[in-house]
């Protein structure tokens, strides 16, 4: 087995996964923003913390504490529009206006102030404890706040810190649920993109293994991308480090910025020109659609091969089923690979290209330089 060729196939496949992952990441962000998913998860968690039982989506009922906290000036300042909202607000408008994130300290202060009696200018710890004990029809919130009051050592700021920690812990769990939703979305979006553009992993492996020209071109593109990222990272490290002397500081900073920008532009240009420059089996056309149900040209004697695969005899029922199954399997493998995310494939690409570039290849006996 040619280990060098196998490594090049792996690099090419990883690079394709990276490109598809970047596209799917942008698609996921658009879908998430369109559906206001971050705001939906945040709103549901805040409702749960403030006494909700999960029926708010259908009944629309909010607890008085939820209504007061959600419309508190500190929370409203994080919304798109600082308007008063309650369970009567249409859910679409509610989610569109809701913030994506709420700092734990902001939530703690807002909750504490909503518990303050209306006639009180400065809330004392004793008044807060009385207010919490007097919460009605919201045992979930009361039972959560009472232990924090007992552990606050009679200090209001300690209580707010504990509430902020409680809120942040809940947001961590909400972030985990959101990540699981994004992971599922990434798989299905990756499968949809693979199906739309015919990014078949099995076909790519076969094509890259048989076509050294496409394999070499794709590896070159991948190596350029990895080097460009290293150059950009090095430029960022220089920017983060100490500045040179005042006399040449401006010129040095301009040179570093230019290097980072040039590396990023080269990387983007290489990725954009990939489909045009390399003969990869990506994209649907009449030939590969016919190949699903027609016999391949190589199965016929050279003298009987027509000009197009669409003119070859039809496959048998079993052969067509196997071909379609393998095509769907290759697309599903792409979807699973893309679901790992672009950071994973980018790190893998850099690691694998470093293995390949671990040493310079010696010249051939005839004097030909190996790349």
N, C-alpha and C positions, 0 to 999 in steps of 0.2 A: 504493500500500500504506500502511495506517495504521501508522506506526512505533510510536506510543504503544500501540496495541492489541497489536502484536507483542511489545513489551517487557513488557507486562503478562502476556501468555501465558507468556513465558519465566520471569518471576518466579513465577507460579503453579506452573509445572511444576517449577522448582527447589525451591520450598517443599515440594511433594509428595514429591520425591526425598529431601529432608532428613528429612521425617517417617518415610518408609519406611526410610531408612538408619539412623535412630536405633533403630527397632524391630529391624532386622536386626542391628545392633551388639549389642544386648542379647541377641538370640537366639544370635549367634555366641559370646558370652562364656559363655552357659549350656552350649552344645554343647561348647565347648573344655574347660570345667571338668568336665563330665560324662565326657568321654573322656580327661581328664588329658593333653591334648596337649602342654602346656608341659613337664610332667614327662617325658613320653615322649621328646620331642626332647632334653631335657637328659640323660636317662639314656643315650640312644643315643650322644650326643656324648662323654660321659665314658667310656663303654665303648670308643669308638673311640680316644680319646686314651691310654687305659691298656692298649692292646694288643688291643682287640677287632677282629674282621674282618667284622662284620656278621652273623655266624651266631648271635649270642646269643639272638635272638628264637626261633629254632627249637631250637637245642641247649641253651640255657640255661647254657652254661659261661661262667664268669668267670675272668679271670686272677687270680692271687693279689694283684697290686697293686690291681686293681679292687675286690676284696673288702675289702682292708685300708683303702683310701681311703674307700670308700662307708660303711664302718662306723666311721670315725674319729669321735671325739667332736665335732670341729668341724663335720663334715658332718651327723652325726646330730642335732645341735642345730637344724638347719634343717628337719628332717623333721617330719611331723605327730606321729609317735610314735617315740621314740628306741629302736627295736628293732633287733637284729642281723638282717641280711638277706644272702642270697647267691642263687646261681642256682636254688636249690630253692624260693625264695619264689614264690608264685603271682604272675604278672605283673600281674594286676589289683590285688592288694594292694600290690605293689611300686610301681606307678605312683601309686596313691592316696596312699601314704605319702611319695613322693619330693618333694623341694622343687621349686619352680618356677624358682628362681634360686640360683646359688652364686657368691659373690664370688671373683674371681681370686686375691686374696691368701689367702683361706681355703683354696682348693684347693691353692695352692702350699705352704702350711705343712703341710697334711694329707699331701700327697704326700711332702714332705721327711721328716716324722716317721715315716711308714710304712717309709721306707728305712733308718731308723736301727737299728743292731743292738740287740737286746733288752737286752743288758747295759750299754749306753751311756747315761749320764745326759744328757750334753751332746754333741751331734753336732758334730764338726769337719769342715772342708771335705775333708780327706784321707780321713776315714772315709766321707763322702758319695760321693766319687769312687770309692772301692773298692766301695761298695754298688751304685752304678749300673753299674759294670763287671761286677759279679757277677750282674746280673739274668739269669735263665735262662728260656728258652722265651717270651721277649717281646722280640724284636728291634725291633719297632716303637717301643716305649717307650724302649728303651735307645738306639736311634739318634736319637731326638728329644731325649733328655736330655744325651747326650755333648757335642754342640756347645754347648749352653747352659753346661755345666760349663767348657768350654774358654774361653768368653767371660766367665766370671764373675770373672776376675782373682783367684781364690783366696778370694773372699768369699762367705759363705753367704747374706747378705741380697741380694747382687746376683743370685745364682742364683735365689732365690725370686722376685725381681722379674721375671726373664726368664720363669720358669715361669708367673707370673701373667699376663704379657703374652701368652704363648703360649695360655693358657687363654681369655683374653678375646677374642683374635682368633678362636679356634675358636667361641666363643659368638656372636660377631658373624655368622659364617657360619650357625650354627644359627638365630639370630634371623631371618636372611634366608629360610631354608627355611621357618620357621614362618610368616612373613609371606606367603610364596607360598601356603602351605596355607590361611591365613585368607582370602587374596584369592579363591581358588577357592571356598571355603566361602561367602564373601559373595555371589559371583555366584549360586550355586545356591540359597542361602537367599533372596536377593533375588528370583530368578525364582519360587521356591515361594511367597513371600509375595505377589508380584504375581499369581500364578495363583490363590491362595486368595482374595484380596480383589479380583480383577479390576482391578488398577492398570495399565491399558492406556495407554501413553504416547500412541499415535496417537489413541485415543479421547479422552484428556484434552485434547490439543491442539485437536481438532475441537470439543469441547464448550466449552472456554474461549474459542475464537475466535468461536463463534456465540452464546454466552450472556454478555452484558456484566455481568449481575448476579452470576453466579458468579465471573466474572473479577475484578470489583471487590472482592468479598468476600474472595477468596483473596489478592489483593494487599494488602488491608488487614491480614489475618492475618499475612502475610509481613513487612510493614513493622513491625508491632507486635513480632514476634519479633526482628527485627534491632535495633530500638531498645531492647528489653529487654536484649538481650545487650550492647549498647554501654553501657547504664546500669550493668549488673552489672560490666562490665570497668572502668568508671570508678570504681565503688565499691571494687573490689579495688585499683586503683591508689592510691586515697586511703588505704586501709588499709596498703598497703606503704610509703607515704611517711611523712614526719615527722609525729609527733603534734602536735595543737594544744597550747596551754598547759595546765598541770595543772588549772587551775580549771574548764575546760570540756572537758577531754579525754574524759571518760567519756561525756558527752552527745553529743559529735561522733562518737565511735566507734559509739554506739548508733544515731545517725541514719544513718550509712553502712551499718551492718549491716542496718538495716531497709530501706534502699533496695535493697540487693543482694537481700535475701530477697523483697521485693515484686516486683522485676523478674523473678526466677526463677519465682515463682509465677504471674505474669501470662503468661509465656512458656509454661509447662506447661499452663495452663488454656486458652490459645488453641489449642494443638496438640490437646488432648484434645477440644475442642468443634468441631473443623474438620469432621468427617464429619457431625455433626448439624446444623450451621448452614448448610452450603453444598450446593447441588444438584449435586454432582459425580457423574460416572458411575463410582463406585467401589463394588464389591460385586456379587455375583451375585444375580440375581432371575430370575423366570420370563421377563420381557420380554427381557432381554439374552441369555439362553440361547436363546430362540426366534429372536432376530435372527440367530443363526449359520446357521440353515438356512431361515428364512422370509424372504420379501421384505420390505423396509422399507415402512412405511406411506406414506412420501412418494413411493414409486414408483407408487402407485395414484391414480386421480382422487379428488378429495375426496368425491364422491358414493358411491364404492365402498370407502372406507376403513372397515374394521371397528374395533371398540373396542380391540382388542388386536393386536399384531404376531403373536401366536401363531395368529391366525385368518386371516392372509394366506396366499396360495399359497406352496408351497415354492420355494426357489431352484432354479435349474438346478444340475447337478453341478459345472460349472465355477465358477459364481458362489458356491456354498457353499464350494468348495475355496479360492477366493481370500479369502473372508471369514474362514474359519478360519485361513488362513495369515497374514493381516494381524493377526488377533487375537494369534496366537502371536508374531508379530514385535513387536507393541507390548509384550507382556509381556516378551519377551527384551530389548528396549531398556531397559525399566525395570530388569531384572536387571543389565544392563551398567552403567547409570547408578548403581545402588545400590552396585555393587562398587567405585566410586571412594571410597566412605566418607563418613560424615557430616561430618568436618572440611572436606573439599573442598566439599561442597554448602553448608555454612554460610558458608565464606569467599566462595563465589560469590554466595550470596544477599546478603550484606552489600555486595559490590562492585556488584551490579546495582541494588539498592535505592538505593545512593548515587548511581548514574547517574540514576535516576528522580527522586531528590529534589535534583538539582543546582540547581534553581531553582524559585521559586514560580510556579505557573501564573497568568497574568493573568485577571481576571474577564471574563466574556463581555460582549458589547455590551448585553445585556438586564439586566446587573447580577448574573447568577447566578455564584456563587463556584464555581470548579473545584477539586476535591480532587485 
